[in-house]
Amino acid sequence: MKGRSRSILLLLAATLLIACGSGCDRYARHKVLTFFFTGVPPIDEMKKAPDKEREAGEKAAEEKKRSKKRPPVKATRFFHGPYAANACYLCHEIQETAGSRGLAKEAIPAGSVAKSGVVSGMLVTPLRELCIRCHETKSPEMARRNGLRVHGPVGAGYCTACHGPHNGPEPYLLLEKANESCLGCHADGFVFSKALHDGKKECLSCHNAHVGRTSRLLKAEYQEAW
């Protein structure tokens, strides 16, 4: 009798092993397990268990990542004073009933509102006259009165050839690195001599950007004031 019971148990165990190891789907395997054993969890819970473990691991990794102290972000742009102060009316025409960049009428000094249609581009005065209203030391007229030579773009009032009117990625609102800006016009063989400047790193270490005693604008002859 004992031998018969042992044979039945061995047969059942073999059947179970074959069922679990065969290519049948998970529903068939779950049916076999529930037939021979009690306490087998529902098939949906068996499916969700690995997903829950994975989600828990991802959540822990995300929280660990957030807990790390982020390095300070360095400023990448420099802003023109009037633009940063929201004083757009210093350069641009604005409506009397609606300010520029949200500037309200009551915040505008009396008489500063330009009349519509004075200059194209909504400037209060032509560009060649606009910048020197504040930056007087860069005025071509003032430079010539003092016997100074003027850099071409400055003489034409074309300040925005090198500077951003609102902001820029480099100090002094330059649109690019100083050397890159200079070499954009002063290319090798055109005003600029590569052989003469061999070993020289920065254009502004020797030259003024706006005015000078001679056409070379050398700092050794005259130091431009910023």
C-alpha atoms as one frame of an Amber mdcrd trajectory, in Angstrom:
protein
   0.000   0.000   0.000   2.830   2.323   0.907   4.578   1.450  -2.313   1.475
   2.322  -4.308   1.117   5.706  -2.596   4.774   6.441  -3.241   4.314   5.628
  -6.924   1.325   7.966  -7.159   3.288  10.775  -5.533   6.216  10.249  -7.866
   3.843  10.266 -10.835   2.230  13.494  -9.663   5.640  15.112  -9.096   6.803
  14.049 -12.559   3.606  15.420 -14.091   4.117  18.696 -12.265   7.717  19.007
 -13.427   6.784  18.253 -17.007   3.943  20.775 -16.948   6.104  23.542 -15.483
   9.057  22.866 -17.734   7.174  22.370 -20.971   6.303  25.033 -23.489   2.755
  25.567 -22.270   1.706  29.097 -21.511   1.620  30.666 -18.074  -2.106  30.071
 -17.714  -1.648  26.299 -18.089   1.259  26.285 -15.619  -0.793  28.297 -13.141
  -3.668  25.784 -13.483  -1.333  22.871 -12.700   0.153  24.667  -9.687  -3.263
  25.479  -8.211  -4.370  21.841  -8.728  -1.534  20.417  -6.641  -0.859  23.265
  -4.197  -2.852  25.655  -2.047  -2.000  29.304  -1.515  -0.893  29.964  -5.114
  -1.548  33.716  -5.785  -3.906  34.748  -8.624  -2.222  34.920 -11.992  -2.730
  38.706 -12.271  -0.810  39.271  -9.043   1.999  37.019 -10.261   2.218  39.158
 -13.396   2.186  42.458 -11.492   4.857  41.484  -8.967   7.881  42.027 -11.281
   6.346  45.278 -12.563   5.930  46.581  -9.026   9.522  45.675  -8.170  10.770
  47.451 -11.294   8.667  50.551 -10.569   9.935  50.645  -6.991  13.539  50.424
  -8.238  12.989  53.206 -10.782  11.356  55.431  -8.158  14.248  54.889  -5.730
  16.771  55.735  -8.447  14.863  58.905  -9.372  14.685  60.053  -5.739  18.412
  59.413  -5.330  19.092  61.451  -8.454  16.967  64.356  -7.194  18.643  64.316
  -3.805  22.038  65.094  -5.345  22.972  68.759  -5.024  23.019  70.446  -8.414
  26.004  72.652  -9.253  25.259  76.381  -9.589  24.314  77.487 -13.102  26.588
  80.184 -14.483  25.073  83.157 -16.308  25.496  82.787 -20.052  24.188  86.163
 -21.205  24.847  89.785 -20.374  22.043  92.353 -20.477  21.944  95.962 -21.610
  21.028  98.239 -18.698  17.843  99.800 -20.126  16.584  96.407 -21.314  17.204
  94.813 -17.919  15.461  97.766 -16.225  12.440  97.417 -18.527  13.107 100.968
 -19.775  12.379 100.138 -23.409  11.062 103.661 -23.997  14.639 104.985 -23.953
  15.214 103.466 -27.386  11.824 102.403 -28.760   8.544 104.064 -29.559   5.784
 102.830 -27.290   2.061 103.443 -27.173   0.681 105.772 -24.557  -1.923 103.233
 -23.494   0.210 100.082 -23.546   3.832  99.786 -22.516   6.568  97.735 -24.078
   7.358  94.455 -22.281   4.523  95.161 -19.882   5.678  98.624 -18.823   2.640
 100.581 -17.664   1.975 104.177 -18.695   2.323 105.505 -15.169   5.883 104.131
 -14.975   6.984 106.173 -18.017   8.526 109.597 -17.319   6.591 112.512 -18.841
   7.685 113.422 -22.363   9.529 110.152 -22.991   6.858 108.553 -25.147   7.903
 108.763 -28.798   5.404 109.622 -31.500   4.528 106.836 -33.869   6.333 106.735
 -37.202   9.410 108.798 -36.271  11.931 106.136 -37.310  11.534 102.710 -38.890
  12.075  99.813 -36.511  10.231 101.676 -33.763  13.419 103.478 -32.676  13.114
 106.913 -31.129  15.979 108.178 -33.308  18.076 106.698 -36.149  20.460 103.957
 -35.063  23.570 106.004 -35.920  22.440 108.566 -33.317  20.777 106.265 -30.807
  23.661 104.605 -28.949  25.771 107.748 -28.558  22.948 109.498 -26.708  24.168
 107.530 -23.670  27.595 106.347 -24.829  28.939 109.832 -25.543  32.602 108.805
 -25.412  31.968 106.663 -28.515  30.572 109.592 -30.485  32.432 110.077 -33.817
  31.975 113.850 -33.536  33.509 113.962 -30.063  36.393 111.742 -31.162  37.189
 113.936 -34.148  37.061 117.064 -32.016  39.783 115.497 -29.902  41.884 114.540
 -32.901  41.082 110.815 -32.724  40.493 108.311 -35.479  37.283 106.287 -35.431
  36.747 102.609 -36.159  34.632 102.144 -39.298  31.478 100.643 -37.750  31.562
 103.286 -35.006  31.823 106.090 -37.537  28.813 104.688 -39.378  26.857 104.286
 -36.137  26.627 100.560 -36.777  27.202  99.461 -33.180  25.025  96.372 -33.607
  27.620  94.899 -35.968  29.498  93.808 -32.842  27.103  94.357 -29.923  23.671
  93.018 -29.105  21.261  95.904 -28.373  19.431  93.920 -25.690  21.774  91.142
 -24.572  24.757  89.124 -25.675  26.659  85.953 -24.754  29.903  87.846 -24.046
  30.888  90.819 -21.841  30.101  94.261 -23.318  27.162  92.530 -25.074  29.475
  91.236 -27.801  27.729  88.841 -30.151  30.755  86.513 -30.138  34.265  86.286
 -28.722  36.229  89.507 -29.341  38.793  87.854 -31.622  36.081  86.132 -33.650
  34.260  89.429 -34.044  37.408  91.231 -35.232  38.465  88.518 -37.666  34.994
  88.498 -39.190  36.062  91.658 -41.061  39.841  91.760 -40.587  40.562  88.447
 -42.270  44.096  87.301 -43.109  45.355  89.289 -46.062  42.630  91.907 -45.675
  43.867  94.610 -43.267  45.037  91.876 -40.889  48.539  90.362 -41.293  48.856
  86.885 -39.831  52.656  87.007 -39.899  52.748  90.341 -38.060  50.389  89.052
 -35.390  52.051  85.674 -34.879  51.980  84.833 -31.178  49.495  87.585 -30.356
  46.451  86.114 -28.622  43.901  88.865 -28.046  43.139  91.722 -30.457  41.968
  93.954 -27.612  45.227  93.508 -25.728  46.842  95.908 -28.242  43.977  97.688
 -30.007  41.070  99.855 -28.937  37.729  98.808 -30.308  36.302 102.250 -31.061
  38.784 105.140 -31.250  42.527 105.769 -31.331  45.284 108.200 -32.294  45.881
 106.522 -35.657  43.980 104.170 -37.933  45.621 101.245 -36.093  43.743 102.234
 -32.904  46.740 101.108 -30.814  46.445 101.291 -27.031  50.107 102.238 -26.798
  49.226 105.530 -28.462  45.861 106.125 -26.792  43.998 104.199 -24.104  40.267
 104.127 -24.793  38.052 104.700 -21.759  35.143 102.327 -21.289
